[in-house]
Structure formats: structure tokens, C-alpha cells
Amino acid sequence: MPRSRLEKYLSVLEVLVPRPSRLDSISYKTNIECTTLRKYLTFLISNNLVEEHHSEKRKTVYAITERGSAVFKTLQVQKYFEKLKKTLPEVKEAGEKHSLVSKQAQIRESQSSSAKEY
């Protein structure tokens, strides 16, 4: 399933969290073509989530801003809660099945111990 634009923005921010990176490095780590990545970076820069730095050797490096870091952390927490929300019904269902199996086992034990008494 293709990633949404939001997921792609998130992956760009994730790459920039540990250290600033060049376009080709970001492209490689996010699996986004350079031409498309430039558009995403332009959007992230215009929203003050990423900043562009030029070095003496004409190399452009992109870095996440404080605001970008905050947005990234917020989206990560939201993603975690969505995953948890999907998992909880499965955990509840598994707990209910376990409870049912335990009750059945208790009934069998009580029946077998009653049969031994006779």
C-alpha cells in the first residue's frame, strides 16, 4: 500500500531528527525520488518544520527545526495511540477467550473430581 503524503513528511522529519542531511541522503533513507523530495522539503521549509543551510562548498544541508521536532514527536505519539487503539480490541478478545477457556478447565476439573468421589 502506498504511503500517504503525511507519512512521507513524517519519514523526512524522522531522517532529520538525529542530524542534518543532504538531499541525496534523505532521498535514499526515505525512498523518495529527489524531485518529489524537493517539493516535500519546500513545503516543510515554508511551514518552519525544516530549515535549509548552505555550506561553503555549495552543498545544501537540511535540518529539522524546534517546531519540526515538536510536530514529529506529536505525530509519533498519535501514531502510537492509533496502533494501540487497534490492538486493544484484539487484546480484550484474547482475554475473553482465555477467561472462557479457564472457566471450561475449572468445570472439567470439578466434574472429574466429583466423579472420583463416587
ABEGO torsion letter per residue (X at the ends): XBBBAAAAAAAAAAAAAABBBBAAAAAAAAGBBAAAAAAAAAAAAAAGABBBBBBAAGBBBBBBBAAAAAAAAAAAAAAAAAAAAAAAAAAAAAAAAAAAAAAAAAAAAAAAAAAAAX
